[in-house]
């Protein structure tokens, strides 16, 4: 295997304030008001100066009193983390939507001690935290790295583990832990304009698992990304929009052998194509589902085939543009209109995911009134795995049943 993946790629920009709705039911746990579902509007965030990459985020609060946090929704991140500092001596990250989380201003923050059972358990469950347990002073330390291949580390963040009160709407609060308080960031993590990541992976360290345990809601993620219009994230019972809908589920596949022990939400990929051209040869890839960013990463062989077809449809020479952590293929065009490009598709067991030219490209206007058009289908350092990004999930409800390890897709209902 050519590389290892420890977190989905997340480069970003500014976001609108979001309202979080909670559907309430009768109390089932003493002292805790039960919910049937938690519904959070999504906002598309574009990164300046070229308005790309595009990512999808929600607003929450953290701490007592609550400090606003804008977090990218990442269904395969094993932990929720935020840019933080413990004392003014820590260098504060800049250019974020909100100031870094100041732990000293929260009366409810707790840090996980080093060499404790909680620290060992967190590192055992969530292999993204570090290869093994380590200490930062008296606290349980962690690092999270995204590595595309053996030589290319794209981003890195490190800090200490703890817990605090996570506000998910109105007066509704949940105690979140383990939570990552990141004090050091490098690579594209350092350039994020959002405040961190909302981790919804199936492991016990994720916020999804904490919510399921606290409120006894189904371990189900329903998400519909609607591009510039934002979209919807719903946790727990199916959203109202899908009630009564007949869903065709397919099994999630085991990724532990492919992605270094990670149990991620993934499906089998059998083919890929662009309209008007022959399909690439039949495939047998594991496709990791990634809601965080408008990029799809594919094996080199598949990338070469798709890129050849896209180059043929554009009928112009291409060139590579270096951005932090990766090369993106682009070409010069007389305008930013890309409707002449074909539709791209990825075939799964019982559904075909579709990306329009507007979904799998982004455009950079030039001073002479022309345009640089770039593809956001990128190579990944794995021979038999790919990461299906938000650009192939637009205007489609994706329902992940983590308990039964299955997933369904439907575009019969709007993203609301």
Secondary structure, 3 states (H helix, E strand, C coil): CCCCCCCCCCCCCCCCCCCEEEEECCCCECCECCEEEEEEEEEEEECCCCCCCEEEEEEEEECCCCEEEEEEEECCCCCEEEEEECCCCCCCCCCCCCCCEEHHHCCCCEECECCCHHHHHHHHHCCCCCCCCEEECCEEEEEEEEEEECCEEEEEEEEEEEEEEEECCCCCEEEEEEEEEEEEEEEHHHHCCCCEEEECCCCCCCHHHHHHHHHCCCCEEEEEECHHHCEEEEEECCCHHHCCCCCCEEECCCCCCCCCCCCCCEEEECEEEECCCCCCCCCCEEEEECCCECCEEEEHHHHHHHHHHHHHHHCCCCEEEEECCEEEEEEEECCCCCCCCCCEEEECCCCEEEECHHHHEEEEECCCCCEEEEECEEEECCCCEEEECHHHCECCEEEEECCCCEEEEECCCCCC
